[in-house]
Amino acid sequence: MDPEHLPVINNYLDANEPPSSEARLSRMHFHDNQRKVDYVLAYHYRKRGAHLGHGSPGHSLAVISNGETGKERHGGGPGDVELGPLDALEEERREQRDEFEHNLMAAGLELEKDLEMYEIKAGGSIAKKFSAILQTLSSPLQPRVPEHSNNRMKNLSYPFSREKMYLYNIQEKDTFFDNATRSRIVHEILKRTACSRANNTMGINSLIANNIYEAAYPLHDGEYDSPGDDMNDRKLLYQEWARYGVFYKFQPIDLIRKYFGEKIGLYFAWLGLYTSFLIPSSVIGVIVFLYGCATIEEDIPSKEMCDHQNAFTMCPLCDKSCDYWNLSSACGTARASHLFDNPATVFFSIFMALWATMFLENWKRLQMRLGYFWDLTGIEEEEEHSRPEYETKVREKLLKESGKSAVQKLEANSPEDDEDDEDKLTWKDRFPGYLMNFASILFMIALTFSIVFGVIVYRITTAAALSLNKATRSNVRVTVTATAVIINLVVILILDEIYGAVAKWLTKIEVPKTEQTFEERLILKAFLLKFVNAYSPIFYVAFFKGRFVGRPGSYVYVFDGYRMEECAPGGCLMELCIQLSIIMLGKQLIQNNIFEIGVPKLKKLFRKLKDETEPGESDPDHSKRPEQWDLDHSLEPYTGLTPEYMEMIIQFGFVTLFVASFPLAPVFALLNNVIEVRLDAKKFVTELRRPDAVRTKDIGIWFDILSGIGKFSVIINAFVIAVTSDFIPRLVYQYSYSHNGTLHGFVNHTLSFFNVSQLKEGTQPENSQFDQEVQFCRFKDYREPPWAPNPYEFSKQYWSVLSARLAFVIIFQNLVMFLSVLVDWMIPDIPTDISDQIKKEKSLLVDFFLKEEHEKVKLADEPTQRSQGGGDRSRRSRAASSAPSGRSQPGSIASSGSQHTNV
Amino acid sequence: MDPEHLPVINNYLDANEPPSSEARLSRMHFHDNQRKVDYVLAYHYRKRGAHLGHGSPGHSLAVISNGETGKERHGGGPGDVELGPLDALEEERREQRDEFEHNLMAAGLELEKDLEMYEIKAGGSIAKKFSAILQTLSSPLQPRVPEHSNNRMKNLSYPFSREKMYLYNIQEKDTFFDNATRSRIVHEILKRTACSRANNTMGINSLIANNIYEAAYPLHDGEYDSPGDDMNDRKLLYQEWARYGVFYKFQPIDLIRKYFGEKIGLYFAWLGLYTSFLIPSSVIGVIVFLYGCATIEEDIPSKEMCDHQNAFTMCPLCDKSCDYWNLSSACGTARASHLFDNPATVFFSIFMALWATMFLENWKRLQMRLGYFWDLTGIEEEEEHSRPEYETKVREKLLKESGKSAVQKLEANSPEDDEDDEDKLTWKDRFPGYLMNFASILFMIALTFSIVFGVIVYRITTAAALSLNKATRSNVRVTVTATAVIINLVVILILDEIYGAVAKWLTKIEVPKTEQTFEERLILKAFLLKFVNAYSPIFYVAFFKGRFVGRPGSYVYVFDGYRMEECAPGGCLMELCIQLSIIMLGKQLIQNNIFEIGVPKLKKLFRKLKDETEPGESDPDHSKRPEQWDLDHSLEPYTGLTPEYMEMIIQFGFVTLFVASFPLAPVFALLNNVIEVRLDAKKFVTELRRPDAVRTKDIGIWFDILSGIGKFSVIINAFVIAVTSDFIPRLVYQYSYSHNGTLHGFVNHTLSFFNVSQLKEGTQPENSQFDQEVQFCRFKDYREPPWAPNPYEFSKQYWSVLSARLAFVIIFQNLVMFLSVLVDWMIPDIPTDISDQIKKEKSLLVDFFLKEEHEKVKLADEPTQRSQGGGDRSRRSRAASSAPSGRSQPGSIASSGSQHTNV
């Protein structure tokens, strides 16, 4: 925070301005209808029958009971009613509130106590300076920017400095800072005001954590669905953004940022960019899919498989009850596999890896662009206050260590001295927390893996059971796969919620010092757990399923007599594709519909029902139009963007990680996101209390996670293509073994021979429909034939194909990484026009201040002229006298600025 | 550049201060012995006999001839002598100089014309403000910091602002800004002063480029080898840093930065960190080498090779003239190979990959730390002026396009408007330059490759020729390898110089707009060319040599009858190691000794000789002690850090890229760098003119190149271990083929059989010493034996070993990359103590300014008291009145700052 920035709204307290003529606006103003409400504090008040009888002198409160969840109500004027009865805890809390509020007023805020609640208002000259110093503000020189300003026009801006106030184009002092900025100033003061009674804690967050206040939130701008023509930003947002009806429109990012602050603005900007980037990848994904459909008839291997003349007698799929089978019966899956297992997917996955890089690069650019237009370029990380939980922990530690004396020392010190070495939590103090974290995360991951294994066991056993029954045998595979995937999906959904709560709990145990570290660690933990949860069944199918089967004659068994599961004859890719699509679609549909739409609706309904069953004395009050702070209080509190980001990041994983096996993923993601944008928008506009406007330059750790997924996707896709798909074996066959350079004979080449007489005793098919003439059955593997000197060993083909697969992984990975670096390097992080504009703006400012400096020097060199002016308060008179000339100056910067930046 | 920074050295022109008592210092002062010389402009003056007779009125110059290379000399006072004779070009230049100097004086600089040269001096109040606005200055609050301040103590600093001047702890106005800062201010003014006569060019650089001035440089602080006790920074640097005698000492980085500026300071800081990071890697490298020496006796394969009882009769190494040979004759190389080809090198190369990451991370941290202590955190990129060449090109374009009118338009406009769209070089204008660049670079790379190929041909033919002669046959390999490597080295050294010049020429053709882009592109091009030049023979030996030999019976021939060269029986690793060590050592020794020590000495000698043979009228002047600007003018001009960085970066490549094959590389690099640091230091202190102090936050593109090499080294090392060394085949043999889990029999396993009768006609050995009983000869490859159904095809072993090699590459690459990311992630880029201090400093500043603000408000609220004070010039009186209280305030910040930051 730069101490030079001193915003001052001069003459703010002079009540010469006419009261706002519109009566409606009074709902957002103090009772004098002039001063705007910037922030609301709410707290619970519990009514008791007993009269404890000790009132702090000079305090008098009107207490009106409205049940246990009622709110304390304060009369506007002093000295009405006697102190009501309070129990000890409540009394303690009331005193803490009183002190805190007193400190707030000393800091210059203005408070008004509503019958229901308090409002806090920025005002008073010292307070304004104080708050202004606390804030890094970049105020636009012209506040009356059209709401949907085009991005090509920008006002020259400079951090607000009280000393240079006459240079700014301040048209109306009341609107010079917008509502978000005002509430940010108030929030900053609330965060920094100490309350010595409450263990010397700093700020409103600690007081809320200690239940002294219930909530603190800024006000919404008005109602979003008011019938009249009067427009406020919230209503505008609702109409232009937060409805499904406008899904095709661009988002009004600048307005979102103005209303909700930069952090939420960046989220929606990111979501918008991501969604628009999904469009080209969807188109190409569909083309790749259609290419698969179009070439299905020309695919020689699947034709060969479907050809009944090539009677490949396959070894039985299970012991005893399964018969030999003809490969042509798997014709369907083979043909379906071709849809996703064709050369086009290789190029598509290269494309998607570069797409991810391009997306991240473009996000960096958009972020820079927004940062420039939102004047975020200068903000730096601030020192954050410790979290209340951290402070409590430190206090406990001190208590334990050195008894009462240390606490006294702590209380004697100012809170800033908390940061001495002995008052910190050392690694030793944190060790139990870290250990718990480590152990829990390991346990959770083990739990996920064991559930995946459980599903595998379910599949194996059910398949075995079903194949015993002749009636169900025909569609064993479909039944088992479908039910298993659905079980997986349900487990993922349930664990997702559990893991979210566990991650929060674990992060609390860790007691991070600041809110920022708390958020980062929470995100990392939650991401790790949810990622493992969502992807482990998919990883299993992609890389492990069917690889530990053994071979006929020496199968691998789990438990007793259950053979490890194999992939379908068309390869595991088809199954991977099914798994991916069901989990991705199911997760999105169910999470969107149930968790994001259904649950909030239910909660609302529940609250409504509860309100109706509690008819209190407040009924008469309710008959009058509720104040805005009442309306806002009834909304859900804002709890951060983490769930929104998390959902999108997991989706980004589906889109990039396994795109080689499921080219339609971008399409589904696109469809989901078009809805998601409006769903989130609606939630923010209509269902949540207004969040504090948080200034931030970037999306923080999410970017690192995204770029990590992008890099991980390269190696995953390399392995999917090399190992899971049949791409490499076909290539090898075509160029090394094929007689005529085509794929004719490929199927035969991939099947090894097995001498039926070598089947272990008791595993032969019991009732074979095949004649006894079957001497050799075939299985999919590269092994030496029974007549070779070393039968059933891996053949030379196996090793050469494996070499080719691995070589492909190396080439693919390094090629794609190189291309990504190239793309990264070729796209500059800062758009050229923005960097040019920043430089131009800087030199304009230099010129402007130089001119101002020269004029000052001129004035100083003419002392005679100045001595005629008033002697005292020369500073003020000077500022005033320079105001007229100053009035022309800002005009000139503003215009010259826009001249140069109207590119 | 932040326009709020207004440094002012008050009352600078009041000559009340006593003249500097030390007479010595006058050599760095104006003739009044008071005003310090900050900058020197030099130009050539050519004496002519003809009197052209038109003198610009009001100008009078004293011209004293001192030969063709003499300098124009100006008398201090006006109106002494008539205008001397000048030819047309010289006249034009003189006028341009006059105008430029006039503009400089208008900008407030003070000039004094020496008999020999000019000095330019910062002075005058407007100029100071002007220059101060142009500079982002972070002035220490206490200027009298002990020279070798420890890094744990730091003064609270804030960009200089004239309005808050009374807050700074200004003890002496003359020394408040140090020499480097002063000359930076002057340089900035020189860069920004226009000269309308010289085609409206901006700044001194264009004038130098147009030969109007010869040079412009700031002054050194004095002589470095003066015998007296008087100390200046240069002498201190010489004694404590720029001598080989102090090679063991840490570098006085803060002093280097103070004297040479941040850019050069960062270079030496980087070089120092790199050198100190080489220490652990050298130690481990030596340990790895010693491990190789210690285990040489236990190495079973080399023992088997040396065992004469295992008579492996090898196929002849050349046609006809070569005989069969016994493998035991290659015992020596096999044993030597083991020194570098043992499992320890695998771990060493993993270590070195992580070492590179650690080094880069630590550099980032050191950079942040230095940036904090040097107050660089706030500086941002500035808009740079176009290069003179760019401006010329644009002017030419306009001339061609729209004739004279456009040029008039251009001249009418201010230079800032140059940046309109039509006045830019478009892609179309640049296309020929880019094409030329692309073609030339391709040609250069092709040239390098063909030279490498030429050396290969030399090796093949010479080997063939030598083996014809019986006398030379015994040491063919040694002779050929040694001469070839020396040829390679010489070619590399020559091409290195050529490529440096070519890269410069190509970048000039490209006409980049700013100095910064020029430098970046030059570096990239030079790096590309020099990298390819230095490494292509090494890459050939590592990955290509001996891989295209064919097999006995079907060798690959180049030209007629020359077989492709094979590696020595111990593997190519030994040869790679020799190649690496000779090129690395030779390059360093020769470049250091000849190019960095020898050539400058020769140049100096040459200049001295030339001076002696030219006895001019200046001789009497020479008898007096030369002024500092004369001494400095005789030094070499500073031409940038690129060659220094380039040498180190190429060395970094040797240390990281092939470290798997040459673990001693870090040791050699360390030895070289210990000398290199002092060599460079000596050059800067004693042999170069003082460079402009350039402020910069980081080492720029070099960091990207370093991190690129670091990443590249991972895959290169993976391939060296997997493909070049015998590590993987041994592992495969040990775990898959060996009967008892040892390496016994490994040598036999790697040798294939060849049926001698299948040798092509005319290629059999002519005079075989072996009896005719030889039926099979052996060769190193995995191929089917002659008695197999498909003789001489690659065997199953070949494919399984290949699979293992490739799998190793994948595992190694991804493991090391993952570990690198982990290291990168675990080491925060900003050291915690620094980020804490930055935050604390910020909050201290906030508190401090808040207090100041409060006091101001208090003063404003007591108008009666203030009205008694003087009426006019209230601003000044106020500043003065607050000075006493201000004097205590900065003390208090400074002390409270140090209290908190003295960690």
Interface residues (C-beta under 8 A of the other chain):
Chain A: M1 D2 P3 E4 L6 S125 I126 K129 F130 I133 L134 S161 R162 E163 E380 E381 E382 E383 G708 I715 S795 K796 W799 S800 L802 S803 L806 A807 V809 I810 Q813 N814 V821 S835 K839 K840 K842 S843 L845 V846 F848 F849 L850 E853 H854 V857 A860 P863 T864 R866 S867 G869 G870 G871 D872 R873 S874 R875 R876 R878
Chain B: M1 D2 P3 E4 L6 S125 I126 K129 F130 I133 L134 S161 R162 E163 E380 E381 E382 E383 E416 G708 I715 S795 K796 W799 S800 L802 S803 L806 A807 V809 I810 Q813 N814 V821 S835 K839 K840 K842 S843 L845 V846 F848 F849 L850 E853 H854 V857 A860 P863 T864 R866 S867 G869 G870 G871 D872 R873 S874 R875 R876 R878
